[in-house]
Amino acid sequence: SLPVLIIDDGMLDTPAAPLPEVAGDVTDLAYIIFTSGSTGTPKGVMIDHRAAMNTLEDINERFGLNAQDRVFGLSSLSFDLSVYDAFAPFMVGAALVLPEAGREKDPRHWQTVMAHGHVSVWNAVPALMQMLCEYHSGDRMSYPTLRLALLSGDWIPLTLPEQMRERLNETMDIISLGGATECAIWSVYYPIGEVESTWTSIPYGRGLRNQPVYVLNAQLEECPVGVEGEICIGGMGLAQGYLNDAEKTAASFVWREASGERIYRTGDRGRYFADGQVAFLGRNDTQVKVNGYRIELGE
């Protein structure tokens, strides 16, 4: 007694009116993500299509994301790591594998989902990777398809890369990524090989494509090698600014005469290594990171 709909019968005898063309531009707003504010009021970071695509295309090409890959998505949509999860896999025909709602922090569930989904790419904060490694504390090389781990959003413990290779996959590539929400997810990368015994932290690394990274003094001049300064980022990944807050935008996004470009002052402290890479030393203010989120202690 159910009605049957035959699609052919519903075809129009005359063509429907054409859909209007969508006029889009690379400078159109792509998304807004809110981050912690020094006054306790979250700031809406406005990212345009060009900035987001610059990062997504670079990461995909740099680390060879392809149609055979399966990306494990653990990040909330309020956290900008999710921008990579939501768009980058589909740009190359890859798949996004998600945990069940409410089980995003359950490593036993992760194991089942990752094995069933043949996950090959991990993208999450170091604390979640620590949870996975602790869950597999007695195991060795549990994920044969896992080829790439992208770690960002917080300090990476010096012991974590070795644990990952011992317990998850000994041949996997481990990449430290850094940056700010104001610079379209990531701006800096460092491939982690063997952790040297003299290190006090994992190096921050070098700038991604079209994203120069500087260590500058108060006059926005480059600091000599080994001298501490503020990490600043230029190039294509910069946000348009903060939503409805011209004053904060003007304070954080400034013009640098020496390089003839607009830069973002991250508020992070750093210094150059002799090879031009950057070391991350901490914050200039009272912000802290909690699971990758920048939190102002005043909140």
N, C-alpha and C positions, 0 to 999 in steps of 0.2 A: 504493500500500500504506500510505499515511499515514492515520492515524485522522482522522476529520472530527468536529469538535465543533459541534453545532447548539445555539446559545445557548438557543433557546426550549425545547428538551428539558430544559434544566437548571433551568428556573424551578421554584420551590417551589410546591406546591399550596396551602400555607398560608403566610401572611406570616412572615418571619423575625422573631425577637425584635428590638424596636427598639433602636437603639444608645443607649447612655447619653448623657445630655446632658453637654456639656463646660462646666463652670463656670469661667469666666475672669473676671479683674478687671483693670482698667487698671493696678493697682499690682503685678500679677504680673511676675516677671522675664521679660524678652524675650530678652536675650543678655548674655554676658560677653565683654569684649575686654580682653586684657592689654596694659598699657602699662609703660613703664620705671619702675623704682623707685630712689629715692635710695640704697638700700643694695645695689643690684645685683640685688634680687629683684623680678621683674615683679609688678605689682599688677593684680588682676582687677577691672575696672570693671563694676559691675552696673547695667544700664539696664533700666527697666521699660517696659511697653507705652505708657503715657501719654507718657513722655518722648520715646520714639522717634517715635511718631505725631505729636506736636506739631511736631517738626522736618520730618518727611516731608510732612505736609499743608501746612505753611507754604511750603516750597520749591516744591512742585507748584503751589500756587495763585498764589504770588507771580510765578513765571516761566512760568505758563501751560502746564505739561506736559499733553499731551493724547494721544488715541489715535493720532494720526498721528506722534508722536515716536518716534525710535529712539535709545536711550541707549547710548553706547559705554562698556563696563565694562572698566577696566584694573587695578583695585585688588584686591589680595589680600584674602581673607576675614579675615585677621588685622588688617586696617587698616579703620577704621570708615567710610571713604568707601564701602566695599563694601556697607554697610547700605543706603545710598541706592540703589545699583545693584540690589540684590537684591529690594527691595520697592517702591520708589516708582513705577517704570514700570508695574507690574501693578495699581497702585491706580487708574490712569486708562485702562487698556487699551493702554498703549504697549508697546514691545518693548525687550528688552535684547540688544545685539549684542556678542559676545565674540570676542576673538582666539583663534587656535589656542594650545593649551597649549605653553609653551616659547617663544612668540614675542610675549610681552607687552611686550617692549622693542625691537621691530623696527619702525621707522616705515615701512619699505617694505611690510611686511605690513599695518600699520594702514591705509595708503592703499587697498590692495585691499579690505580688509574694510569700511572706512568707505564707500567708493564703492558697493560691491555692496549693503551694508545700508542705504544712504541715511541715514547717521547724522546726527541733528539736534542732539544734546546730548552734550557732552564733560564728563566729571567725573573729574578726576585732578589730581595735584600739578603745580606749575609746571614742574618739571624735565622731565616727559614732554612737556608742550606745547612747551618749548624744543626738544626733540629733533625734534618734528614740524615746527616752523618751520625748523629748520636743514636738515632733509631737503628742504624746499621753498624753499631759499634763492634759487633763480632763478625761482620760479613766482609767479603772481599769482592769488589767489582760486581755489583748487583744489577747494573743497568747497561747492558751491552750496546744499546742504541743511543745512549746519551753521549753526544759528541762535543757539545758546546754549553758552557755555563756562563751567563752574564750576571755578574754580581755588582750591585750598586746601591746607593742610598744610605750607606753607613760604613764605618770602619770594617775592614776585612781582617779577622784574626790571623796572625802569622802562621798558625798551625793548621788553618782550615784547608788550604790548597792540597797539602799532603794527605789529609784525611779524605778529601774528595777523590783523589786518585787511587788511594788504597781501597776505599770502601764502595765507590760508585763505578768508576771507569778509569783505568790507568792511562788511557790515551786521550782523554777528553781535553779540549782547550778550555782554559779558565781565563776569563777576561774581566778585569776590573774596569768599571765605567764610572765616570763622575761628571758633575755639572750642577745645574740648578734648574728648577722649574721654569725660571725666567729665560732659559736658553734651550728650550725644546728638548727636554728629557736629559740628553747627555751631550757633553762637549769634549770630554777627555777619555782616553782609553789607555790601558796598560795590560799587555798579555803577561800572565803570571806563569813563569816557568818554575825553576827551583828557587825557593826562598832562601836568600843568603843569611848566614848566621849573624852578620853585622847589622841587618836591617832592624829598625825600630817600628817600621810600618811598611805596608805595601806602597810602592811609589804611585803617585797620582797619574803620571804619564804625560802624553802629548795630546795636542788638540786634534779633534776629528776634522774631516774635510770641511773647508770653508768656515772653520771656527778657531781662529788664533787664540791662544791662551797666554796671558802675560802675568808676570809678577811685578807690580808697580809700587812706587813709593807714594807719598801724599801728594806729590806734584804730578802724578801719573807718568813718571819716568821709570824706565825699566831698571830693576834692581840688579846689581852684579851677582854673579854666581855665589850661592851660599848665603846671601843676605835676605833676611825675611822682609816680605812685603805683602800687599793684598793681591789675591788672585782675581784677575779681571778677564772677561771673555768678550771677544768681538765677533764680527762676521755675520753669517746668514741665519744663525739660529736664534738671534735675539728676539724677545717678545716685543710686541708693540708698546707694552707698558702695563700699568695697573689700571684695572677698570675703575673709571670715575675717580681717579686720584692722580691728578697732574703733578701735585707736589712731590709725592713719593716717586713717581715716574722720573721726574727731573733730578731727584737726588740719587737714584740708583742707575739710571741710564744716562751717561754723560758723553760729551764729545771729547775725543783725545786728539789733539793737534798733531802729535808726533807721528801717528800712524794714519791720520786723516779719516777717522772712523768713529762711529758710535760704539761704546763699550758698556758692558754691565759690570758694576762693582759688586762682587759676590759677598763681600764681608768675610770671606775665608782668608786665612793666613797661609802663605806658602813661601817656597824659595826654589831657585833653579838648581838643578844638578849641572855638572860640567858638560854633560851631553845634551843639554837643552830641555830635558824632561823636568817636570815639576813635582815637588814634594808637597803634600798637604800637611799643615801643621795645626789646624784647628780654626776656631772662630774668633772674630774681633769683638763679637757681642755676646749676649747671654743665650743665644739660641742653642738648642741641643737637637740631636736626631733621635727619634723614637720610631723604630721599624721603618726608617727611611723618610719619615715626615719631619720637616723642620718645625720645631715647637718653640715658641717664645715663653721663657719661664714666667713672664709677667701674666700669661694667660692662666 
